[in-house]
Amino acid sequence: MRSECNGKACIFNKNSLSTAFLIWSRVNYREIHKYVSDAFKDATASFINSYSQKGYPWDNACIESFHALIKREWINRFAILDYQHAYRLVFEYIETFYNTVRIHSHCDYCSPDQYEAQYLEKLEESLKLVS
């Protein structure tokens, strides 16, 4: 199967296609048509858009949950002055609290840093037992 990747999308030769496939893109499927050929538009005309619509957050519930969390726990405490200030606040929250201190249920109620340290300890122990 022949493919072409230009950073915006990967396009597969439709003639050699025997199974389902995915076209990956950093651009919304509706927006990608601005950047591609008529042949691509024709080949993908019947495809179903997998991007969520505005006001429909269920397709990306994890990031929506994180956005609500960071606003509730951190951002709403400050009067943001400019983009750089917002950037520093988000960086500070993620690097000094979210990944280092805040417990996560999917990490057995440890912080991601603690969970990773425990994993590495177990991995080292298992490697010592093998050798």
N, CA, C and O atoms as CSV, one atom per row, in Angstrom:
chain,resi,resn,atom,element,x,y,z
A,1,MET,N,N,0.848,-1.180,0.000
A,1,MET,CA,C,0.000,0.000,0.000
A,1,MET,C,C,0.890,1.239,0.000
A,1,MET,O,O,1.799,1.339,0.824
A,2,ARG,N,N,0.655,2.158,-0.882
A,2,ARG,CA,C,1.431,3.383,-0.978
A,2,ARG,C,C,0.820,4.444,-0.074
A,2,ARG,O,O,-0.401,4.571,0.007
A,3,SER,N,N,1.678,5.209,0.607
A,3,SER,CA,C,1.166,6.299,1.428
A,3,SER,C,C,2.023,7.536,1.236
A,3,SER,O,O,3.211,7.446,0.923
A,4,GLU,N,N,1.403,8.694,1.428
A,4,GLU,CA,C,2.109,9.966,1.358
A,4,GLU,C,C,1.799,10.726,2.642
A,4,GLU,O,O,0.636,10.855,3.025
A,5,CYS,N,N,2.829,11.224,3.300
A,5,CYS,CA,C,2.619,11.996,4.524
A,5,CYS,C,C,3.264,13.361,4.359
A,5,CYS,O,O,4.440,13.461,4.010
A,6,ASN,N,N,2.502,14.400,4.607
A,6,ASN,CA,C,3.024,15.750,4.453
A,6,ASN,C,C,2.965,16.559,5.741
A,6,ASN,O,O,3.077,17.784,5.687
A,7,GLY,N,N,2.793,15.923,6.894
A,7,GLY,CA,C,2.705,16.648,8.153
A,7,GLY,C,C,1.289,17.025,8.518
A,7,GLY,O,O,0.981,17.192,9.698
A,8,LYS,N,N,0.423,17.161,7.537
A,8,LYS,CA,C,-0.979,17.475,7.803
A,8,LYS,C,C,-1.814,16.200,7.837
A,8,LYS,O,O,-2.728,16.088,8.654
A,9,ALA,N,N,-1.514,15.234,6.961
A,9,ALA,CA,C,-2.312,14.017,6.903
A,9,ALA,C,C,-1.516,12.916,6.223
A,9,ALA,O,O,-0.567,13.185,5.488
A,10,CYS,N,N,-1.905,11.690,6.471
A,10,CYS,CA,C,-1.346,10.551,5.754
A,10,CYS,C,C,-2.440,10.036,4.829
A,10,CYS,O,O,-3.557,9.760,5.268
A,11,ILE,N,N,-2.115,9.910,3.554
A,11,ILE,CA,C,-3.093,9.538,2.552
A,11,ILE,C,C,-2.689,8.183,1.982
A,11,ILE,O,O,-1.541,8.004,1.576
A,12,PHE,N,N,-3.607,7.238,1.945
A,12,PHE,CA,C,-3.308,5.901,1.469
A,12,PHE,C,C,-3.953,5.671,0.114
A,12,PHE,O,O,-5.046,6.170,-0.154
A,13,ASN,N,N,-3.280,4.920,-0.730
A,13,ASN,CA,C,-3.760,4.608,-2.059
A,13,ASN,C,C,-5.048,3.801,-1.953
A,13,ASN,O,O,-5.030,2.665,-1.479
A,14,LYS,N,N,-6.131,4.359,-2.378
A,14,LYS,CA,C,-7.449,3.746,-2.248
A,14,LYS,C,C,-7.556,2.439,-3.040
A,14,LYS,O,O,-8.281,1.535,-2.627
A,15,ASN,N,N,-6.845,2.323,-4.174
A,15,ASN,CA,C,-6.950,1.151,-5.035
A,15,ASN,C,C,-6.399,-0.111,-4.386
A,15,ASN,O,O,-6.862,-1.209,-4.698
A,16,SER,N,N,-5.417,0.016,-3.487
A,16,SER,CA,C,-4.828,-1.175,-2.866
A,16,SER,C,C,-5.380,-1.440,-1.476
A,16,SER,O,O,-4.821,-2.239,-0.724
A,17,LEU,N,N,-6.456,-0.785,-1.137
A,17,LEU,CA,C,-7.019,-0.886,0.202
A,17,LEU,C,C,-7.912,-2.121,0.326
A,17,LEU,O,O,-8.848,-2.302,-0.452
A,18,SER,N,N,-7.610,-2.966,1.314
A,18,SER,CA,C,-8.444,-4.149,1.516
A,18,SER,C,C,-9.100,-4.166,2.889
A,18,SER,O,O,-10.025,-4.946,3.116
A,19,THR,N,N,-8.643,-3.325,3.804
A,19,THR,CA,C,-9.240,-3.270,5.136
A,19,THR,C,C,-9.495,-1.816,5.510
A,19,THR,O,O,-9.100,-0.892,4.799
A,20,ALA,N,N,-10.158,-1.642,6.630
A,20,ALA,CA,C,-10.429,-0.291,7.112
A,20,ALA,C,C,-9.124,0.389,7.494
A,20,ALA,O,O,-8.157,-0.280,7.856
A,21,PHE,N,N,-9.092,1.691,7.416
A,21,PHE,CA,C,-7.883,2.421,7.760
A,21,PHE,C,C,-8.232,3.764,8.364
A,21,PHE,O,O,-9.387,4.190,8.360
A,22,LEU,N,N,-7.225,4.412,8.874
A,22,LEU,CA,C,-7.377,5.693,9.545
A,22,LEU,C,C,-6.526,6.726,8.845
A,22,LEU,O,O,-5.380,6.459,8.485
A,23,ILE,N,N,-7.082,7.893,8.653
A,23,ILE,CA,C,-6.292,9.021,8.162
A,23,ILE,C,C,-6.063,9.920,9.357
A,23,ILE,O,O,-7.001,10.468,9.937
A,24,TRP,N,N,-4.800,10.061,9.714
A,24,TRP,CA,C,-4.447,10.861,10.871
A,24,TRP,C,C,-4.221,12.292,10.436
A,24,TRP,O,O,-3.629,12.542,9.386
A,25,SER,N,N,-4.686,13.225,11.232
A,25,SER,CA,C,-4.503,14.630,10.896
A,25,SER,C,C,-4.483,15.462,12.154
A,25,SER,O,O,-5.200,15.178,13.113
A,26,ARG,N,N,-3.652,16.499,12.146
A,26,ARG,CA,C,-3.659,17.466,13.240
A,26,ARG,C,C,-4.702,18.538,12.998
A,26,ARG,O,O,-4.927,19.392,13.856
A,27,VAL,N,N,-5.329,18.502,11.856
A,27,VAL,CA,C,-6.295,19.514,11.454
A,27,VAL,C,C,-7.678,18.883,11.444
A,27,VAL,O,O,-7.827,17.722,11.063
A,28,ASN,N,N,-8.687,19.633,11.857
A,28,ASN,CA,C,-10.060,19.147,11.817
A,28,ASN,C,C,-10.375,18.651,10.413
A,28,ASN,O,O,-9.969,19.268,9.429
A,29,TYR,N,N,-11.098,17.540,10.317
A,29,TYR,CA,C,-11.387,16.905,9.028
A,29,TYR,C,C,-12.042,17.876,8.053
A,29,TYR,O,O,-11.751,17.848,6.857
A,30,ARG,N,N,-12.913,18.723,8.551
A,30,ARG,CA,C,-13.565,19.692,7.660
A,30,ARG,C,C,-12.568,20.751,7.190
A,30,ARG,O,O,-12.669,21.243,6.066
A,31,GLU,N,N,-11.609,21.101,8.043
A,31,GLU,CA,C,-10.613,22.111,7.695
A,31,GLU,C,C,-9.540,21.565,6.761
A,31,GLU,O,O,-8.941,22.325,6.001
A,32,ILE,N,N,-9.291,20.267,6.805
A,32,ILE,CA,C,-8.207,19.680,6.010
A,32,ILE,C,C,-8.435,19.877,4.514
A,32,ILE,O,O,-7.479,19.905,3.739
A,33,HIS,N,N,-9.688,20.014,4.107
A,33,HIS,CA,C,-9.992,20.183,2.684
A,33,HIS,C,C,-9.370,21.451,2.106
A,33,HIS,O,O,-9.244,21.566,0.887
A,34,LYS,N,N,-8.984,22.389,2.939
A,34,LYS,CA,C,-8.307,23.596,2.463
A,34,LYS,C,C,-6.903,23.278,1.970
A,34,LYS,O,O,-6.344,24.022,1.164
A,35,TYR,N,N,-6.324,22.165,2.454
A,35,TYR,CA,C,-4.911,21.889,2.223
A,35,TYR,C,C,-4.643,20.734,1.273
A,35,TYR,O,O,-3.479,20.438,1.000
A,36,VAL,N,N,-5.662,20.075,0.761
A,36,VAL,CA,C,-5.435,18.852,-0.001
A,36,VAL,C,C,-5.998,18.949,-1.407
A,36,VAL,O,O,-6.714,19.891,-1.747
A,37,SER,N,N,-5.660,17.957,-2.213
A,37,SER,CA,C,-6.056,17.938,-3.616
A,37,SER,C,C,-7.525,17.567,-3.781
A,37,SER,O,O,-8.175,17.085,-2.854
A,38,ASP,N,N,-8.026,17.806,-4.993
A,38,ASP,CA,C,-9.392,17.401,-5.325
A,38,ASP,C,C,-9.539,15.887,-5.278
A,38,ASP,O,O,-10.594,15.376,-4.899
A,39,ALA,N,N,-8.470,15.153,-5.667
A,39,ALA,CA,C,-8.516,13.688,-5.629
A,39,ALA,C,C,-8.739,13.198,-4.201
A,39,ALA,O,O,-9.511,12.265,-3.978
A,40,PHE,N,N,-8.068,13.820,-3.235
A,40,PHE,CA,C,-8.259,13.449,-1.830
A,40,PHE,C,C,-9.672,13.775,-1.386
A,40,PHE,O,O,-10.311,12.973,-0.705
A,41,LYS,N,N,-10.164,14.939,-1.764
A,41,LYS,CA,C,-11.526,15.323,-1.392
A,41,LYS,C,C,-12.538,14.308,-1.924
A,41,LYS,O,O,-13.458,13.907,-1.211
A,42,ASP,N,N,-12.363,13.896,-3.183
A,42,ASP,CA,C,-13.273,12.920,-3.783
A,42,ASP,C,C,-13.168,11.561,-3.089
A,42,ASP,O,O,-14.181,10.914,-2.823
A,43,ALA,N,N,-11.942,11.134,-2.798
A,43,ALA,CA,C,-11.723,9.821,-2.189
A,43,ALA,C,C,-12.281,9.744,-0.775
A,43,ALA,O,O,-12.655,8.661,-0.323
A,44,THR,N,N,-12.346,10.861,-0.071
A,44,THR,CA,C,-12.791,10.853,1.324
A,44,THR,C,C,-14.159,11.484,1.516
A,44,THR,O,O,-14.558,11.744,2.652
A,45,ALA,N,N,-14.882,11.734,0.447
A,45,ALA,CA,C,-16.179,12.410,0.537
A,45,ALA,C,C,-17.179,11.652,1.401
A,45,ALA,O,O,-18.015,12.270,2.061
A,46,SER,N,N,-17.106,10.325,1.409
A,46,SER,CA,C,-18.087,9.535,2.170
A,46,SER,C,C,-17.611,9.188,3.581
A,46,SER,O,O,-18.315,8.490,4.310
A,47,PHE,N,N,-16.448,9.656,3.969
A,47,PHE,CA,C,-15.919,9.340,5.296
A,47,PHE,C,C,-16.740,10.023,6.386
A,47,PHE,O,O,-17.321,11.088,6.177
A,48,ILE,N,N,-16.771,9.396,7.529
A,48,ILE,CA,C,-17.478,9.950,8.683
A,48,ILE,C,C,-16.488,10.762,9.509
A,48,ILE,O,O,-15.394,10.290,9.821
A,49,ASN,N,N,-16.871,11.964,9.855
A,49,ASN,CA,C,-16.026,12.841,10.657
A,49,ASN,C,C,-15.982,12.336,12.101
A,49,ASN,O,O,-17.024,12.142,12.726
A,50,SER,N,N,-14.768,12.125,12.630
A,50,SER,CA,C,-14.663,11.631,13.997
A,50,SER,C,C,-14.385,12.749,14.997
A,50,SER,O,O,-14.280,12.489,16.196
A,51,TYR,N,N,-14.265,13.975,14.529
A,51,TYR,CA,C,-14.071,15.091,15.445
A,51,TYR,C,C,-15.408,15.487,16.051
A,51,TYR,O,O,-16.449,15.398,15.399
A,52,SER,N,N,-15.368,15.917,17.284
A,52,SER,CA,C,-16.606,16.312,17.922
A,52,SER,C,C,-17.028,17.692,17.450
A,52,SER,O,O,-16.213,18.497,17.002
A,53,GLN,N,N,-18.295,17.935,17.561
A,53,GLN,CA,C,-18.844,19.228,17.185
A,53,GLN,C,C,-18.687,20.204,18.345
A,53,GLN,O,O,-18.473,19.780,19.480
A,54,LYS,N,N,-18.788,21.484,18.082
A,54,LYS,CA,C,-18.755,22.473,19.145
A,54,LYS,C,C,-19.894,22.195,20.115
A,54,LYS,O,O,-21.013,21.888,19.703
A,55,GLY,N,N,-19.601,22.304,21.401
A,55,GLY,CA,C,-20.620,22.053,22.411
A,55,GLY,C,C,-20.923,20.589,22.627
A,55,GLY,O,O,-21.924,20.262,23.264
A,56,TYR,N,N,-20.088,19.690,22.113
A,56,TYR,CA,C,-20.278,18.251,22.269
A,56,TYR,C,C,-18.990,17.657,22.837
A,56,TYR,O,O,-18.215,17.060,22.089
A,57,PRO,N,N,-18.742,17.806,24.147
A,57,PRO,CA,C,-17.456,17.442,24.734
A,57,PRO,C,C,-17.249,15.964,25.017
A,57,PRO,O,O,-16.176,15.590,25.490
A,58,TRP,N,N,-18.223,15.108,24.750
A,58,TRP,CA,C,-18.120,13.715,25.154
A,58,TRP,C,C,-17.046,12.956,24.380
A,58,TRP,O,O,-16.531,11.958,24.883
A,59,ASP,N,N,-16.693,13.397,23.177
A,59,ASP,CA,C,-15.652,12.716,22.410
A,59,ASP,C,C,-14.274,12.898,23.022
A,59,ASP,O,O,-13.391,12.063,22.825
A,60,ASN,N,N,-14.083,13.969,23.754
A,60,ASN,CA,C,-12.780,14.216,24.369
A,60,ASN,C,C,-12.966,14.499,25.861
A,60,ASN,O,O,-12.482,15.504,26.382
A,61,ALA,N,N,-13.664,13.607,26.525
A,61,ALA,CA,C,-14.036,13.791,27.921
A,61,ALA,C,C,-12.827,13.899,28.844
A,61,ALA,O,O,-12.874,14.642,29.824
A,62,CYS,N,N,-11.748,13.179,28.555
A,62,CYS,CA,C,-10.569,13.224,29.432
A,62,CYS,C,C,-9.978,14.628,29.494
A,62,CYS,O,O,-9.703,15.139,30.579
A,63,ILE,N,N,-9.785,15.245,28.350
A,63,ILE,CA,C,-9.184,16.580,28.346
A,63,ILE,C,C,-10.171,17.615,28.876
A,63,ILE,O,O,-9.765,18.582,29.520
A,64,GLU,N,N,-11.460,17.422,28.612
A,64,GLU,CA,C,-12.459,18.328,29.176
A,64,GLU,C,C,-12.434,18.249,30.702
A,64,GLU,O,O,-12.547,19.271,31.380
A,65,SER,N,N,-12.286,17.045,31.240
A,65,SER,CA,C,-12.196,16.861,32.680
A,65,SER,C,C,-10.955,17.555,33.237
A,65,SER,O,O,-11.018,18.217,34.273
A,66,PHE,N,N,-9.825,17.399,32.541
A,66,PHE,CA,C,-8.595,18.056,32.984
A,66,PHE,C,C,-8.746,19.571,32.956
A,66,PHE,O,O,-8.312,20.250,33.887
A,67,HIS,N,N,-9.353,20.109,31.905
A,67,HIS,CA,C,-9.551,21.558,31.824
A,67,HIS,C,C,-10.408,22.059,32.990
A,67,HIS,O,O,-10.107,23.094,33.584
A,68,ALA,N,N,-11.465,21.330,33.310
A,68,ALA,CA,C,-12.306,21.718,34.450
A,68,ALA,C,C,-11.506,21.663,35.749
A,68,ALA,O,O,-11.638,22.536,36.606
A,69,LEU,N,N,-10.688,20.643,35.884
A,69,LEU,CA,C,-9.878,20.465,37.088
A,69,LEU,C,C,-8.867,21.592,37.264
A,69,LEU,O,O,-8.770,22.172,38.345
A,70,ILE,N,N,-8.121,21.904,36.224
A,70,ILE,CA,C,-7.095,22.937,36.335
A,70,ILE,C,C,-7.724,24.307,36.592
A,70,ILE,O,O,-7.159,25.129,37.313
A,71,LYS,N,N,-8.889,24.547,36.003
A,71,LYS,CA,C,-9.577,25.813,36.272
A,71,LYS,C,C,-10.017,25.878,37.731
A,71,LYS,O,O,-9.794,26.877,38.414
A,72,ARG,N,N,-10.645,24.796,38.200
A,72,ARG,CA,C,-11.180,24.768,39.562
A,72,ARG,C,C,-10.076,24.817,40.613
A,72,ARG,O,O,-10.194,25.543,41.600
A,73,GLU,N,N,-8.999,24.045,40.408
A,73,GLU,CA,C,-7.963,23.931,41.437
A,73,GLU,C,C,-6.905,25.028,41.356
A,73,GLU,O,O,-6.207,25.268,42.341
A,74,TRP,N,N,-6.765,25.695,40.223
A,74,TRP,CA,C,-5.615,26.578,40.091
A,74,TRP,C,C,-5.898,27.896,39.380
A,74,TRP,O,O,-5.710,28.957,39.975
A,75,ILE,N,N,-6.338,27.862,38.138
A,75,ILE,CA,C,-6.442,29.050,37.296
A,75,ILE,C,C,-7.393,30.092,37.880
A,75,ILE,O,O,-7.096,31.286,37.833
A,76,ASN,N,N,-8.521,29.666,38.424
A,76,ASN,CA,C,-9.514,30.618,38.928
A,76,ASN,C,C,-9.047,31.397,40.152
A,76,ASN,O,O,-9.733,32.318,40.594
A,77,ARG,N,N,-7.892,31.042,40.705
A,77,ARG,CA,C,-7.346,31.766,41.854
A,77,ARG,C,C,-6.601,33.028,41.449
A,77,ARG,O,O,-6.248,33.841,42.303
A,78,PHE,N,N,-6.360,33.199,40.162
A,78,PHE,CA,C,-5.500,34.279,39.695
A,78,PHE,C,C,-6.221,35.177,38.697
A,78,PHE,O,O,-7.140,34.751,37.998
A,79,ALA,N,N,-5.782,36.428,38.651
A,79,ALA,CA,C,-6.193,37.348,37.593
A,79,ALA,C,C,-5.088,37.276,36.544
A,79,ALA,O,O,-4.001,37.821,36.739
A,80,ILE,N,N,-5.366,36.611,35.448
A,80,ILE,CA,C,-4.340,36.374,34.429
A,80,ILE,C,C,-4.067,37.667,33.674
A,80,ILE,O,O,-4.980,38.329,33.180
A,81,LEU,N,N,-2.785,38.007,33.599
A,81,LEU,CA,C,-2.378,39.267,32.998
A,81,LEU,C,C,-2.178,39.184,31.491
A,81,LEU,O,O,-2.578,40.092,30.763
A,82,ASP,N,N,-1.564,38.109,31.020
A,82,ASP,CA,C,-1.294,37.950,29.595
A,82,ASP,C,C,-1.022,36.481,29.293
A,82,ASP,O,O,-1.112,35.633,30.181
A,83,TYR,N,N,-0.690,36.184,28.045
A,83,TYR,CA,C,-0.451,34.815,27.624
A,83,TYR,C,C,0.697,34.187,28.414
A,83,TYR,O,O,0.580,33.048,28.864
A,84,GLN,N,N,1.795,34.905,28.588
A,84,GLN,CA,C,2.952,34.369,29.306
A,84,GLN,C,C,2.603,34.025,30.751
A,84,GLN,O,O,3.067,33.016,31.282
A,85,HIS,N,N,1.803,34.845,31.372
A,85,HIS,CA,C,1.367,34.579,32.745
A,85,HIS,C,C,0.522,33.305,32.791
A,85,HIS,O,O,0.710,32.467,33.672
A,86,ALA,N,N,-0.398,33.162,31.855
A,86,ALA,CA,C,-1.230,31.949,31.790
A,86,ALA,C,C,-0.360,30.720,31.543
A,86,ALA,O,O,-0.566,29.675,32.160
A,87,TYR,N,N,0.611,30.845,30.640
A,87,TYR,CA,C,1.506,29.738,30.324
A,87,TYR,C,C,2.279,29.298,31.564
A,87,TYR,O,O,2.391,28.104,31.844
A,88,ARG,N,N,2.809,30.268,32.302
A,88,ARG,CA,C,3.563,29.944,33.523
A,88,ARG,C,C,2.674,29.282,34.561
A,88,ARG,O,O,3.099,28.341,35.231
A,89,LEU,N,N,1.445,29.762,34.701
A,89,LEU,CA,C,0.521,29.166,35.671
A,89,LEU,C,C,0.205,27.710,35.323
A,89,LEU,O,O,0.200,26.851,36.205
A,90,VAL,N,N,-0.055,27.431,34.059
A,90,VAL,CA,C,-0.359,26.071,33.631
A,90,VAL,C,C,0.857,25.180,33.830
A,90,VAL,O,O,0.735,24.068,34.343
A,91,PHE,N,N,2.032,25.660,33.429
A,91,PHE,CA,C,3.266,24.894,33.600
A,91,PHE,C,C,3.510,24.597,35.076
A,91,PHE,O,O,3.832,23.468,35.446
A,92,GLU,N,N,3.352,25.618,35.913
A,92,GLU,CA,C,3.566,25.454,37.350
A,92,GLU,C,C,2.605,24.427,37.937
A,92,GLU,O,O,3.015,23.589,38.740
A,93,TYR,N,N,1.336,24.479,37.548
A,93,TYR,CA,C,0.348,23.533,38.055
A,93,TYR,C,C,0.718,22.100,37.678
A,93,TYR,O,O,0.707,21.204,38.522
A,94,ILE,N,N,1.042,21.896,36.411
A,94,ILE,CA,C,1.328,20.535,35.934
A,94,ILE,C,C,2.613,19.992,36.539
A,94,ILE,O,O,2.646,18.853,37.005
A,95,GLU,N,N,3.672,20.797,36.535
A,95,GLU,CA,C,4.985,20.308,36.957
A,95,GLU,C,C,5.198,20.295,38.464
A,95,GLU,O,O,5.963,19.472,38.966
A,96,THR,N,N,4.538,21.191,39.198
A,96,THR,CA,C,4.793,21.242,40.644
A,96,THR,C,C,3.654,20.684,41.490
A,96,THR,O,O,3.799,20.545,42.704
A,97,PHE,N,N,2.532,20.365,40.866
A,97,PHE,CA,C,1.432,19.819,41.656
A,97,PHE,C,C,0.785,18.606,41.000
A,97,PHE,O,O,0.745,17.533,41.602
A,98,TYR,N,N,0.281,18.752,39.788
A,98,TYR,CA,C,-0.512,17.698,39.153
A,98,TYR,C,C,0.269,16.398,39.004
A,98,TYR,O,O,-0.262,15.328,39.303
A,99,ASN,N,N,1.512,16.465,38.551
A,99,ASN,CA,C,2.306,15.252,38.342
A,99,ASN,C,C,3.134,14.841,39.553
A,99,ASN,O,O,3.625,13.714,39.604
A,100,THR,N,N,3.296,15.717,40.513
A,100,THR,CA,C,4.195,15.423,41.630
A,100,THR,C,C,3.490,15.200,42.960
A,100,THR,O,O,3.963,14.410,43.777
A,101,VAL,N,N,2.378,15.874,43.195
A,101,VAL,CA,C,1.718,15.823,44.502
A,101,VAL,C,C,0.310,15.249,44.419
A,101,VAL,O,O,-0.059,14.392,45.223
A,102,ARG,N,N,-0.469,15.707,43.468
A,102,ARG,CA,C,-1.886,15.345,43.384
A,102,ARG,C,C,-2.056,13.852,43.110
A,102,ARG,O,O,-1.440,13.300,42.198
A,103,ILE,N,N,-2.912,13.203,43.923
A,103,ILE,CA,C,-3.149,11.771,43.728
A,103,ILE,C,C,-4.122,11.554,42.567
A,103,ILE,O,O,-4.987,12.388,42.300
A,104,HIS,N,N,-3.963,10.417,41.883
A,104,HIS,CA,C,-4.810,10.052,40.749
A,104,HIS,C,C,-5.362,8.657,41.002
A,104,HIS,O,O,-4.629,7.757,41.413
A,105,SER,N,N,-6.636,8.482,40.759
A,105,SER,CA,C,-7.249,7.175,40.999
A,105,SER,C,C,-6.657,6.099,40.093
A,105,SER,O,O,-6.527,4.949,40.511
A,106,HIS,N,N,-6.298,6.451,38.870
A,106,HIS,CA,C,-5.740,5.439,37.960
A,106,HIS,C,C,-4.290,5.088,38.289
A,106,HIS,O,O,-3.716,4.190,37.672
A,107,CYS,N,N,-3.697,5.783,39.250
A,107,CYS,CA,C,-2.332,5.470,39.718
A,107,CYS,C,C,-2.384,4.863,41.118
A,107,CYS,O,O,-1.468,5.066,41.914
A,108,ASP,N,N,-3.447,4.120,41.424
A,108,ASP,CA,C,-3.632,3.528,42.752
A,108,ASP,C,C,-3.564,4.572,43.861
A,108,ASP,O,O,-3.000,4.323,44.927
A,109,TYR,N,N,-4.130,5.716,43.607
A,109,TYR,CA,C,-4.201,6.829,44.554
A,109,TYR,C,C,-2.820,7.302,45.008
A,109,TYR,O,O,-2.606,7.616,46.179
A,110,CYS,N,N,-1.894,7.344,44.054
A,110,CYS,CA,C,-0.572,7.945,44.239
A,110,CYS,C,C,-0.442,9.060,43.211
A,110,CYS,O,O,-1.227,9.140,42.266
A,111,SER,N,N,0.547,9.916,43.399
A,111,SER,CA,C,0.843,10.892,42.350
A,111,SER,C,C,1.518,10.150,41.209
A,111,SER,O,O,2.096,9.086,41.430
A,112,PRO,N,N,1.460,10.686,39.987
A,112,PRO,CA,C,2.145,10.020,38.880
A,112,PRO,C,C,3.642,9.810,39.140
A,112,PRO,O,O,4.193,8.785,38.737
A,113,ASP,N,N,4.303,10.755,39.801
A,113,ASP,CA,C,5.720,10.589,40.122
A,113,ASP,C,C,5.943,9.426,41.092
A,113,ASP,O,O,6.869,8.634,40.913
A,114,GLN,N,N,5.092,9.322,42.121
A,114,GLN,CA,C,5.207,8.225,43.076
A,114,GLN,C,C,4.932,6.888,42.401
A,114,GLN,O,O,5.623,5.901,42.650
A,115,TYR,N,N,3.917,6.866,41.545
A,115,TYR,CA,C,3.555,5.641,40.835
A,115,TYR,C,C,4.693,5.180,39.937
A,115,TYR,O,O,5.000,3.989,39.879
A,116,GLU,N,N,5.316,6.120,39.237
A,116,GLU,CA,C,6.445,5.780,38.378
A,116,GLU,C,C,7.625,5.261,39.188
A,116,GLU,O,O,8.290,4.308,38.782
A,117,ALA,N,N,7.885,5.888,40.334
A,117,ALA,CA,C,8.986,5.433,41.197
A,117,ALA,C,C,8.728,4.006,41.690
A,117,ALA,O,O,9.639,3.178,41.695
A,118,GLN,N,N,7.495,3.718,42.101
A,118,GLN,CA,C,7.147,2.366,42.537
A,118,GLN,C,C,7.316,1.366,41.401
A,118,GLN,O,O,7.822,0.263,41.612
A,119,TYR,N,N,6.895,1.745,40.206
A,119,TYR,CA,C,7.036,0.872,39.046
A,119,TYR,C,C,8.513,0.577,38.774
A,119,TYR,O,O,8.879,-0.571,38.525
A,120,LEU,N,N,9.354,1.600,38.820
A,120,LEU,CA,C,10.775,1.410,38.551
A,120,LEU,C,C,11.428,0.524,39.614
A,120,LEU,O,O,12.294,-0.291,39.296
A,121,GLU,N,N,11.011,0.684,40.881
A,121,GLU,CA,C,11.528,-0.184,41.949
A,121,GLU,C,C,11.171,-1.643,41.670
A,121,GLU,O,O,12.023,-2.525,41.771
A,122,LYS,N,N,9.907,-1.892,41.320
A,122,LYS,CA,C,9.469,-3.257,41.022
A,122,LYS,C,C,10.213,-3.812,39.810
A,122,LYS,O,O,10.563,-4.992,39.782
A,123,LEU,N,N,10.450,-2.980,38.828
A,123,LEU,CA,C,11.157,-3.407,37.621
A,123,LEU,C,C,12.600,-3.778,37.963
A,123,LEU,O,O,13.107,-4.797,37.494
A,124,GLU,N,N,13.259,-2.956,38.775
A,124,GLU,CA,C,14.636,-3.262,39.190
A,124,GLU,C,C,14.692,-4.568,39.978
A,124,GLU,O,O,15.589,-5.384,39.765
A,125,GLU,N,N,13.737,-4.769,40.889
A,125,GLU,CA,C,13.687,-6.011,41.677
A,125,GLU,C,C,13.508,-7.216,40.771
A,125,GLU,O,O,14.171,-8.237,40.952
A,126,SER,N,N,12.609,-7.102,39.793
A,126,SER,CA,C,12.377,-8.242,38.899
A,126,SER,C,C,13.601,-8.512,38.026
A,126,SER,O,O,13.880,-9.667,37.704
A,127,LEU,N,N,14.334,-7.471,37.639
A,127,LEU,CA,C,15.560,-7.668,36.854
A,127,LEU,C,C,16.661,-8.322,37.687
A,127,LEU,O,O,17.436,-9.125,37.169
A,128,LYS,N,N,16.732,-7.978,38.983
A,128,LYS,CA,C,17.706,-8.602,39.870
A,128,LYS,C,C,17.408,-10.089,40.051
A,128,LYS,O,O,18.320,-10.913,40.128
A,129,LEU,N,N,16.109,-10.418,40.116
A,129,LEU,CA,C,15.715,-11.824,40.286
A,129,LEU,C,C,16.033,-12.631,39.031
A,129,LEU,O,O,16.379,-13.809,39.121
A,130,VAL,N,N,15.919,-12.012,37.879
A,130,VAL,CA,C,16.169,-12.717,36.622
A,130,VAL,C,C,17.670,-12.947,36.428
A,130,VAL,O,O,18.077,-13.997,35.930
A,131,SER,N,N,18.483,-11.978,36.816
A,131,SER,CA,C,19.929,-12.110,36.573
A,131,SER,C,C,20.673,-12.839,37.667
A,131,SER,O,O,21.888,-13.013,37.577
